[in-house]
Amino acid sequence: MAKSQKRGWIKNTNFRLAIYEFKNYEDTEKAINSKNLEILI
């Protein structure tokens, strides 16, 4: 689970930016390798 998150639109584009902070490297790896991430991309 993310410790914190920030989301927003990139100005003058149709792109959305999401930044997540994780408690540790292991949680980051779990998120990166999650099938749920594939759905968001």
N, C-alpha and C positions, 0 to 999 in steps of 0.2 A: 504494500500500500504506500502511496506517495505521502511524504511528509508535508509537502506544499505543492501548489500548482498555480500557474498563471496562464491565461489564455487571452488571445486577442486577434484582431484582423491586421494584416499587413496593409498599410495605407495604400490606397489607389490600386489594389489588386483584389483578386478573389481568393487569396490564400489566407489560411488561418494558422496561427502559431500557438503551440502549446509547449510549456516548459514545466518540467516536473523535478522535484527534489526528493531524493530518497534517503532513508536513514543510513544505509550502508551499501557497499558494493554488491552484496548478495541480493538484496532487494531490487537493486537496479538491474542486475542480470535476469532475475525472474521476470521483471516487467518487459524487458527487451525481448525475451524469448517466449513470451506469452502469446497464445493464439488470439487473445482478446485484442492485442495490439494490431494484429493483421486486419481485424475488422475496422479499426479506426483509420488505418492508412488506406 
